[in-house]
Amino acid sequence: MTIHATRTLRGTLRLAAALAAAIAAAPAAAHGPHAATRTGPATLSPQLIEVRDALSKYTDPVVAIRDGYFSTLGCVVYPTGGMGVHFLNPALIGPTPDPFRPQILVYEPDRAGRLHLVAAEWFIPLATGITERPHIFGQPFDGPMEGHEPLMPRALHHYDLHVWLWKDNPFGLFSAINPEVDCAGHPYRMAEEPPPIVAHQ
């Protein structure tokens, strides 16, 4: 083997090793912003895995619409993170939460406008006659709080609980806000503030 060929082979091997190291060091960057949407959180309880599997048909938003979920249009962002686009099924609203029938599905839009299912939300207005704070999956609901203006009347006092079944949330599985949710480029991006807590009356 000539000296030139030996140098070329060594250079090729060094380049291959550098590429392999770069890929190993940064796997998240190689898969884009919606990798967590496809794989979901790393750890879920058996009950939550069962719920996620049952609801995964709604990764196609058209299926959600056919089952009675309708888009509230706006992609909601807070100062500390995002929520996404909420699809509400009014027929499911009632005083008792059902693990397999969330009132709201939450989608994150990508830069091309496609919607990716990231969370489910259980939503119980006080007007349903509920008498105390609801619980599901061993978690107490947030609230009661005012409605989320401008997409929801302020007078719509309610409890809610978000569960990030299809996208990791650094703030926690049951946090209302996810700092990884991006509404940039969505035509109806809506900046909101957390609604005030109200008395349960």
C-alpha positions as CSV (number, residue, x, y, z in Angstrom):
1,M,0.0,0.0,0.0
2,T,1.4,3.4,-0.9
3,I,2.0,6.2,1.6
4,H,-0.8,8.2,-0.1
5,A,-3.3,5.3,0.2
6,T,-2.4,4.7,3.8
7,R,-3.0,8.4,4.6
8,T,-6.3,8.4,2.8
9,L,-7.4,5.2,4.7
10,R,-6.5,6.8,8.0
11,G,-8.3,10.0,7.2
12,T,-11.4,8.0,6.2
13,L,-11.3,6.0,9.5
14,R,-10.9,9.2,11.5
15,L,-13.9,10.8,9.8
16,A,-16.1,7.7,10.3
17,A,-15.1,7.6,14.0
18,A,-15.9,11.3,14.4
19,L,-19.4,10.9,12.7
20,A,-20.2,7.9,15.0
21,A,-19.2,9.9,18.1
22,A,-21.3,12.9,17.0
23,I,-24.4,10.7,16.4
24,A,-24.0,9.0,19.7
25,A,-23.5,12.3,21.6
26,A,-26.6,14.0,20.1
27,P,-29.4,11.5,19.3
28,A,-32.2,13.9,20.1
29,A,-31.0,16.5,17.5
30,A,-31.0,13.8,14.8
31,H,-34.7,13.1,15.2
32,G,-36.2,16.5,15.2
33,P,-38.6,18.3,17.6
34,H,-41.4,15.8,17.4
35,A,-39.4,12.6,18.3
36,A,-41.1,12.6,21.7
37,T,-44.5,12.8,20.1
38,R,-43.8,9.5,18.4
39,T,-42.2,7.6,21.3
40,G,-44.0,9.2,24.2
41,P,-42.7,9.6,27.8
42,A,-40.0,7.1,28.9
43,T,-41.9,5.9,32.0
44,L,-45.7,5.4,32.4
45,S,-47.7,3.4,34.8
46,P,-49.4,0.3,33.4
47,Q,-52.7,2.1,33.7
48,L,-51.5,5.1,31.7
49,I,-49.9,2.8,29.1
50,E,-53.4,1.2,28.7
51,V,-55.0,4.6,28.4
52,R,-52.4,5.8,25.9
53,D,-52.8,2.7,23.8
54,A,-56.6,3.1,23.7
55,L,-56.4,6.8,22.7
56,S,-53.6,6.5,20.2
57,K,-56.1,6.2,17.4
58,Y,-56.5,9.9,17.8
59,T,-52.9,10.5,16.5
60,D,-55.0,11.1,13.4
61,P,-57.0,14.3,14.1
62,V,-59.6,13.3,11.5
63,V,-60.5,10.2,13.6
64,A,-60.9,12.6,16.6
65,I,-63.2,14.8,14.6
66,R,-65.3,11.8,13.5
67,D,-65.6,10.8,17.2
68,G,-66.9,14.2,18.3
69,Y,-63.8,16.2,19.1
70,F,-63.6,19.7,17.5
71,S,-60.7,22.0,17.3
72,T,-60.7,25.2,19.4
73,L,-58.4,26.7,16.7
74,G,-55.9,28.5,18.9
75,C,-52.4,27.1,19.8
76,V,-52.1,28.2,23.4
77,V,-48.7,29.4,24.8
78,Y,-47.9,30.7,28.3
79,P,-44.8,32.7,29.3
80,T,-43.1,29.5,30.5
81,G,-44.1,27.0,27.8
82,G,-47.0,25.8,25.6
83,M,-50.2,23.8,25.7
84,G,-51.0,23.4,22.0
85,V,-54.2,23.1,20.1
86,H,-57.2,21.8,22.1
87,F,-59.9,19.5,20.6
88,L,-63.0,19.5,22.8
89,N,-65.7,16.8,22.9
90,P,-68.7,18.5,24.5
91,A,-70.6,15.2,24.7
92,L,-68.1,13.9,27.2
93,I,-68.5,16.7,29.7
94,G,-69.8,15.5,33.1
95,P,-69.0,15.4,36.8
96,T,-67.1,12.0,36.9
97,P,-63.8,11.6,35.0
98,D,-63.5,8.5,32.9
99,P,-59.8,7.4,32.2
100,F,-60.7,6.3,28.6
101,R,-62.9,9.3,27.7
102,P,-60.9,12.6,28.1
103,Q,-63.0,15.7,27.2
104,I,-60.0,17.3,25.5
105,L,-57.2,16.1,23.2
106,V,-54.1,18.3,22.8
107,Y,-52.1,18.6,19.6
108,E,-48.9,20.3,18.7
109,P,-48.6,21.8,15.2
110,D,-45.4,21.4,13.2
111,R,-44.0,24.0,10.8
112,A,-45.9,22.5,8.0
113,G,-49.2,22.8,9.8
114,R,-49.6,19.1,10.6
115,L,-51.0,18.2,14.1
116,H,-49.2,15.8,16.4
117,L,-51.1,14.3,19.4
118,V,-49.2,15.2,22.6
119,A,-51.6,15.1,25.6
120,A,-55.0,14.3,26.9
121,E,-56.9,16.6,29.2
122,W,-59.7,15.8,31.6
123,F,-62.0,18.8,32.0
124,I,-64.8,19.2,34.5
125,P,-66.8,22.5,34.8
126,L,-68.3,23.4,38.2
127,A,-71.6,23.7,36.3
128,T,-71.8,19.9,36.1
129,G,-72.7,19.9,39.8
130,I,-69.4,18.4,41.0
131,T,-69.1,18.8,44.8
132,E,-65.4,18.3,45.4
133,R,-62.0,18.3,43.7
134,P,-61.9,15.3,41.3
135,H,-59.0,12.8,41.0
136,I,-57.8,10.5,38.3
137,F,-54.7,8.3,38.0
138,G,-54.1,9.0,41.7
139,Q,-53.7,12.8,40.9
140,P,-55.9,15.7,42.0
141,F,-57.2,18.0,39.3
142,D,-55.9,21.6,39.0
143,G,-58.3,24.3,40.0
144,P,-61.0,25.3,40.2
145,M,-60.0,28.1,37.9
146,E,-61.6,30.7,35.5
147,G,-62.0,29.9,31.9
148,H,-59.0,30.4,29.6
149,E,-59.6,33.7,27.8
150,P,-60.0,34.3,24.8
151,L,-60.9,30.8,23.7
152,M,-63.1,30.1,26.7
153,P,-65.5,32.4,28.6
154,R,-63.9,33.6,31.9
155,A,-67.1,32.6,33.7
156,L,-66.6,28.9,32.8
157,H,-65.1,27.9,36.1
158,H,-63.6,24.4,36.0
159,Y,-61.1,21.8,37.1
160,D,-58.7,20.2,34.7
161,L,-55.8,17.8,34.5
162,H,-53.4,17.4,31.6
163,V,-51.5,14.1,31.0
164,W,-48.6,14.2,28.5
165,L,-49.0,10.7,27.2
166,W,-47.3,11.2,23.8
167,K,-44.6,13.8,24.5
168,D,-42.1,14.2,27.3
169,N,-42.7,17.1,29.6
170,P,-39.7,18.4,31.6
171,F,-42.2,20.1,34.0
172,G,-43.8,16.8,34.8
173,L,-46.3,14.3,33.4
174,F,-49.3,16.1,34.9
175,S,-48.2,19.7,34.4
176,A,-50.5,22.0,32.5
177,I,-47.6,23.6,30.7
178,N,-44.9,21.9,28.5
179,P,-41.8,24.0,27.7
180,E,-41.1,21.7,24.7
181,V,-44.4,22.6,23.0
182,D,-43.9,25.0,20.1
183,C,-46.6,27.1,18.5
184,A,-44.3,29.1,16.3
185,G,-45.7,29.5,12.8
186,H,-49.2,28.5,13.8
187,P,-51.6,31.1,12.3
188,Y,-53.7,31.2,15.5
189,R,-51.0,31.4,18.1
190,M,-52.5,32.7,21.3
191,A,-50.5,33.9,24.3
192,E,-52.3,33.5,27.5
193,E,-51.6,33.8,31.3
194,P,-52.5,31.1,33.8
195,P,-56.2,31.7,34.8
196,P,-56.9,32.8,38.4
197,I,-58.0,30.2,40.9
198,V,-61.5,30.6,42.1
199,A,-63.6,29.3,45.1
200,H,-65.6,26.1,44.6
201,Q,-69.1,27.5,44.8
